Amino acid sequence: MVNNKKVDIASYLVKVGDVIKPRNNEVSQNIVKANIELVKGRNLPAWVQFKADALEGVVTQLPTREDISVPVQEQLVVELCSK
């Protein structure tokens, strides 16, 4: 959910200040909790503030190209999204 509204578009563009959290049901929250345990010890991106007790993240700024550490071929992303 983004800002308490269901989002089912994988390419949804978030904005600064958006609050992202799982739906308010046990299944969704258990999936998020399991993933939090799986990635424990990894650093969070600088552009996201995570509140573990509330299971929500807040977009504090939009990421720049330098913030992305995995190799990305931007042209392939553009081609996929334009279909």
VMD Tcl script that builds the backbone (N, CA, C; Angstrom):
set m [mol new atoms 249]
animate dup $m
set s [atomselect $m all]
$s set {name element resname resid chain x y z} {
  {N N MET 1 A 0.843 -1.168 0.000}
  {CA C MET 1 A 0.000 0.000 0.000}
  {C C MET 1 A 0.896 1.242 0.000}
  {N N VAL 2 A 0.469 2.249 -0.717}
  {CA C VAL 2 A 1.175 3.528 -0.735}
  {C C VAL 2 A 0.192 4.593 -0.270}
  {N N ASN 3 A 0.547 5.259 0.805}
  {CA C ASN 3 A -0.322 6.288 1.381}
  {C C ASN 3 A -1.725 5.737 1.663}
  {N N ASN 4 A -1.767 4.530 2.225}
  {CA C ASN 4 A -3.005 3.840 2.611}
  {C C ASN 4 A -3.926 3.515 1.437}
  {N N LYS 5 A -3.384 3.449 0.227}
  {CA C LYS 5 A -4.158 3.060 -0.946}
  {C C LYS 5 A -3.492 1.847 -1.586}
  {N N LYS 6 A -4.299 0.886 -2.001}
  {CA C LYS 6 A -3.777 -0.320 -2.634}
  {C C LYS 6 A -3.146 0.042 -3.971}
  {N N VAL 7 A -1.941 -0.467 -4.185}
  {CA C VAL 7 A -1.234 -0.257 -5.443}
  {C C VAL 7 A -0.902 -1.630 -6.013}
  {N N ASP 8 A -1.346 -1.894 -7.242}
  {CA C ASP 8 A -1.063 -3.184 -7.863}
  {C C ASP 8 A -0.320 -3.039 -9.186}
  {N N ILE 9 A 0.366 -1.923 -9.335}
  {CA C ILE 9 A 1.161 -1.659 -10.533}
  {C C ILE 9 A 2.632 -1.740 -10.140}
  {N N ALA 10 A 3.358 -2.703 -10.714}
  {CA C ALA 10 A 4.764 -2.916 -10.342}
  {C C ALA 10 A 5.632 -1.699 -10.663}
  {N N SER 11 A 5.275 -0.942 -11.679}
  {CA C SER 11 A 6.078 0.213 -12.073}
  {C C SER 11 A 5.576 1.523 -11.460}
  {N N TYR 12 A 4.781 1.430 -10.400}
  {CA C TYR 12 A 4.232 2.621 -9.747}
  {C C TYR 12 A 5.367 3.539 -9.315}
  {N N LEU 13 A 5.261 4.811 -9.619}
  {CA C LEU 13 A 6.291 5.782 -9.251}
  {C C LEU 13 A 5.931 6.433 -7.924}
  {N N VAL 14 A 6.802 6.264 -6.953}
  {CA C VAL 14 A 6.576 6.897 -5.663}
  {C C VAL 14 A 7.132 8.305 -5.680}
  {N N LYS 15 A 6.668 9.112 -4.742}
  {CA C LYS 15 A 7.124 10.490 -4.601}
  {C C LYS 15 A 7.724 10.665 -3.209}
  {N N VAL 16 A 8.471 11.723 -3.049}
  {CA C VAL 16 A 9.026 12.037 -1.736}
  {C C VAL 16 A 7.881 12.215 -0.748}
  {N N GLY 17 A 8.000 11.562 0.393}
  {CA C GLY 17 A 6.974 11.648 1.420}
  {C C GLY 17 A 5.981 10.501 1.399}
  {N N ASP 18 A 6.008 9.685 0.334}
  {CA C ASP 18 A 5.092 8.543 0.261}
  {C C ASP 18 A 5.414 7.525 1.349}
  {N N VAL 19 A 4.371 6.967 1.945}
  {CA C VAL 19 A 4.511 5.942 2.977}
  {C C VAL 19 A 4.125 4.604 2.352}
  {N N ILE 20 A 5.039 3.640 2.441}
  {CA C ILE 20 A 4.845 2.331 1.827}
  {C C ILE 20 A 4.765 1.292 2.939}
  {N N LYS 21 A 3.706 0.482 2.901}
  {CA C LYS 21 A 3.554 -0.554 3.922}
  {C C LYS 21 A 2.690 -1.676 3.375}
  {N N PRO 22 A 2.756 -2.855 4.016}
  {CA C PRO 22 A 1.916 -3.970 3.548}
  {C C PRO 22 A 0.455 -3.737 3.916}
  {N N ARG 23 A -0.411 -4.478 3.244}
  {CA C ARG 23 A -1.827 -4.405 3.590}
  {C C ARG 23 A -2.013 -4.837 5.034}
  {N N ASN 24 A -3.115 -4.460 5.596}
  {CA C ASN 24 A -3.385 -4.728 7.006}
  {C C ASN 24 A -4.013 -6.111 7.174}
  {N N ASN 25 A -3.286 -7.142 6.706}
  {CA C ASN 25 A -3.750 -8.506 6.947}
  {C C ASN 25 A -2.544 -9.350 7.357}
  {N N GLU 26 A -2.813 -10.441 8.002}
  {CA C GLU 26 A -1.762 -11.261 8.599}
  {C C GLU 26 A -0.806 -11.838 7.559}
  {N N VAL 27 A -1.331 -12.276 6.426}
  {CA C VAL 27 A -0.493 -12.886 5.391}
  {C C VAL 27 A 0.529 -11.884 4.863}
  {N N SER 28 A 0.084 -10.697 4.494}
  {CA C SER 28 A 0.977 -9.674 3.959}
  {C C SER 28 A 2.020 -9.267 4.989}
  {N N GLN 29 A 1.604 -9.085 6.210}
  {CA C GLN 29 A 2.534 -8.669 7.247}
  {C C GLN 29 A 3.553 -9.757 7.562}
  {N N ASN 30 A 3.140 -11.030 7.525}
  {CA C ASN 30 A 4.073 -12.128 7.764}
  {C C ASN 30 A 5.120 -12.218 6.654}
  {N N ILE 31 A 4.723 -11.962 5.424}
  {CA C ILE 31 A 5.672 -11.967 4.309}
  {C C ILE 31 A 6.715 -10.875 4.508}
  {N N VAL 32 A 6.278 -9.690 4.895}
  {CA C VAL 32 A 7.201 -8.582 5.118}
  {C C VAL 32 A 8.138 -8.894 6.289}
  {N N LYS 33 A 7.607 -9.434 7.358}
  {CA C LYS 33 A 8.441 -9.778 8.517}
  {C C LYS 33 A 9.490 -10.825 8.148}
  {N N ALA 34 A 9.109 -11.817 7.364}
  {CA C ALA 34 A 10.054 -12.853 6.937}
  {C C ALA 34 A 11.159 -12.258 6.066}
  {N N ASN 35 A 10.804 -11.330 5.201}
  {CA C ASN 35 A 11.806 -10.685 4.354}
  {C C ASN 35 A 12.727 -9.775 5.151}
  {N N ILE 36 A 12.205 -9.143 6.181}
  {CA C ILE 36 A 13.046 -8.307 7.043}
  {C C ILE 36 A 14.106 -9.169 7.714}
  {N N GLU 37 A 13.711 -10.337 8.194}
  {CA C GLU 37 A 14.663 -11.257 8.821}
  {C C GLU 37 A 15.703 -11.736 7.810}
  {N N LEU 38 A 15.281 -11.953 6.580}
  {CA C LEU 38 A 16.161 -12.446 5.531}
  {C C LEU 38 A 17.262 -11.445 5.183}
  {N N VAL 39 A 16.945 -10.164 5.208}
  {CA C VAL 39 A 17.916 -9.144 4.804}
  {C C VAL 39 A 18.537 -8.413 5.991}
  {N N LYS 40 A 18.343 -8.943 7.172}
  {CA C LYS 40 A 18.886 -8.311 8.374}
  {C C LYS 40 A 20.396 -8.132 8.229}
  {N N GLY 41 A 20.892 -6.979 8.589}
  {CA C GLY 41 A 22.315 -6.696 8.504}
  {C C GLY 41 A 22.711 -5.941 7.244}
  {N N ARG 42 A 21.848 -5.923 6.256}
  {CA C ARG 42 A 22.141 -5.147 5.044}
  {C C ARG 42 A 21.804 -3.687 5.297}
  {N N ASN 43 A 22.514 -2.826 4.618}
  {CA C ASN 43 A 22.242 -1.393 4.753}
  {C C ASN 43 A 21.018 -1.004 3.934}
  {N N LEU 44 A 20.211 -0.135 4.493}
  {CA C LEU 44 A 19.061 0.394 3.765}
  {C C LEU 44 A 19.532 1.478 2.807}
  {N N PRO 45 A 18.816 1.664 1.709}
  {CA C PRO 45 A 19.155 2.783 0.828}
  {C C PRO 45 A 19.001 4.108 1.582}
  {N N ALA 46 A 19.824 5.073 1.228}
  {CA C ALA 46 A 19.806 6.369 1.917}
  {C C ALA 46 A 18.507 7.124 1.673}
  {N N TRP 47 A 17.796 6.780 0.627}
  {CA C TRP 47 A 16.592 7.537 0.263}
  {C C TRP 47 A 15.312 6.965 0.873}
  {N N VAL 48 A 15.448 5.936 1.722}
  {CA C VAL 48 A 14.292 5.336 2.380}
  {C C VAL 48 A 14.520 5.296 3.883}
  {N N GLN 49 A 13.520 5.705 4.630}
  {CA C GLN 49 A 13.554 5.591 6.090}
  {C C GLN 49 A 12.583 4.482 6.464}
  {N N PHE 50 A 13.075 3.471 7.197}
  {CA C PHE 50 A 12.246 2.318 7.530}
  {C C PHE 50 A 11.918 2.312 9.006}
  {N N LYS 51 A 10.649 2.084 9.309}
  {CA C LYS 51 A 10.186 1.980 10.692}
  {C C LYS 51 A 9.753 0.533 10.918}
  {N N ALA 52 A 10.644 -0.259 11.545}
  {CA C ALA 52 A 10.395 -1.695 11.710}
  {C C ALA 52 A 9.176 -1.969 12.584}
  {N N ASP 53 A 8.978 -1.175 13.609}
  {CA C ASP 53 A 7.848 -1.419 14.509}
  {C C ASP 53 A 6.499 -1.223 13.815}
  {N N ALA 54 A 6.442 -0.324 12.832}
  {CA C ALA 54 A 5.198 -0.058 12.107}
  {C C ALA 54 A 5.150 -0.787 10.760}
  {N N LEU 55 A 6.241 -1.485 10.406}
  {CA C LEU 55 A 6.347 -2.162 9.109}
  {C C LEU 55 A 6.055 -1.201 7.960}
  {N N GLU 56 A 6.692 -0.041 7.996}
  {CA C GLU 56 A 6.475 0.910 6.916}
  {C C GLU 56 A 7.761 1.637 6.574}
  {N N GLY 57 A 7.833 2.050 5.335}
  {CA C GLY 57 A 8.958 2.829 4.852}
  {C C GLY 57 A 8.465 4.156 4.319}
  {N N VAL 58 A 9.313 5.169 4.440}
  {CA C VAL 58 A 8.975 6.497 3.951}
  {C C VAL 58 A 10.050 6.909 2.953}
  {N N VAL 59 A 9.631 7.373 1.789}
  {CA C VAL 59 A 10.562 7.855 0.781}
  {C C VAL 59 A 10.994 9.257 1.194}
  {N N THR 60 A 12.266 9.395 1.567}
  {CA C THR 60 A 12.755 10.696 2.036}
  {C C THR 60 A 13.312 11.557 0.915}
  {N N GLN 61 A 13.763 10.911 -0.151}
  {CA C GLN 61 A 14.230 11.623 -1.338}
  {C C GLN 61 A 14.209 10.633 -2.494}
  {N N LEU 62 A 14.192 11.121 -3.698}
  {CA C LEU 62 A 14.229 10.218 -4.846}
  {C C LEU 62 A 15.674 9.777 -5.070}
  {N N PRO 63 A 15.872 8.507 -5.425}
  {CA C PRO 63 A 17.240 8.030 -5.625}
  {C C PRO 63 A 17.866 8.628 -6.880}
  {N N THR 64 A 19.163 8.805 -6.821}
  {CA C THR 64 A 19.913 9.234 -7.997}
  {C C THR 64 A 20.574 8.004 -8.600}
  {N N ARG 65 A 21.125 8.121 -9.773}
  {CA C ARG 65 A 21.796 6.994 -10.436}
  {C C ARG 65 A 22.917 6.451 -9.552}
  {N N GLU 66 A 23.611 7.320 -8.837}
  {CA C GLU 66 A 24.718 6.910 -7.975}
  {C C GLU 66 A 24.237 6.093 -6.770}
  {N N ASP 67 A 22.969 6.219 -6.403}
  {CA C ASP 67 A 22.414 5.473 -5.270}
  {C C ASP 67 A 22.137 4.011 -5.611}
  {N N ILE 68 A 22.118 3.681 -6.884}
  {CA C ILE 68 A 21.811 2.320 -7.324}
  {C C ILE 68 A 23.121 1.561 -7.489}
  {N N SER 69 A 23.309 0.511 -6.666}
  {CA C SER 69 A 24.589 -0.203 -6.671}
  {C C SER 69 A 24.591 -1.435 -7.578}
  {N N VAL 70 A 23.430 -1.882 -8.024}
  {CA C VAL 70 A 23.386 -3.039 -8.922}
  {C C VAL 70 A 23.483 -2.573 -10.372}
  {N N PRO 71 A 24.096 -3.384 -11.242}
  {CA C PRO 71 A 24.187 -2.967 -12.646}
  {C C PRO 71 A 22.806 -2.948 -13.303}
  {N N VAL 72 A 22.480 -1.840 -13.918}
  {CA C VAL 72 A 21.177 -1.671 -14.558}
  {C C VAL 72 A 21.390 -1.149 -15.975}
  {N N GLN 73 A 20.704 -1.758 -16.914}
  {CA C GLN 73 A 20.735 -1.255 -18.285}
  {C C GLN 73 A 19.451 -0.452 -18.487}
  {N N GLU 74 A 19.563 0.856 -18.336}
  {CA C GLU 74 A 18.397 1.726 -18.358}
  {C C GLU 74 A 17.580 1.580 -19.639}
  {N N GLN 75 A 18.251 1.373 -20.767}
  {CA C GLN 75 A 17.529 1.265 -22.028}
  {C C GLN 75 A 16.588 0.076 -22.029}
  {N N LEU 76 A 16.998 -1.036 -21.399}
  {CA C LEU 76 A 16.119 -2.203 -21.326}
  {C C LEU 76 A 14.901 -1.929 -20.447}
  {N N VAL 77 A 15.076 -1.166 -19.402}
  {CA C VAL 77 A 13.950 -0.801 -18.525}
  {C C VAL 77 A 12.967 0.071 -19.292}
  {N N VAL 78 A 13.487 1.028 -20.047}
  {CA C VAL 78 A 12.627 1.908 -20.836}
  {C C VAL 78 A 11.849 1.095 -21.870}
  {N N GLU 79 A 12.524 0.173 -22.515}
  {CA C GLU 79 A 11.853 -0.659 -23.523}
  {C C GLU 79 A 10.749 -1.510 -22.891}
  {N N LEU 80 A 11.017 -2.085 -21.734}
  {CA C LEU 80 A 10.015 -2.902 -21.074}
  {C C LEU 80 A 8.794 -2.077 -20.667}
  {N N CYS 81 A 9.037 -0.902 -20.112}
  {CA C CYS 81 A 7.924 -0.070 -19.642}
  {C C CYS 81 A 7.127 0.539 -20.785}
  {N N SER 82 A 7.702 0.619 -21.960}
  {CA C SER 82 A 6.988 1.229 -23.077}
  {C C SER 82 A 6.066 0.246 -23.789}
  {N N LYS 83 A 6.113 -1.031 -23.385}
  {CA C LYS 83 A 5.251 -2.030 -24.048}
  {C C LYS 83 A 3.826 -1.922 -23.585}
}
mol reanalyze $m
mol bondsrecalc $m
mol representation Tube
mol addrep $m
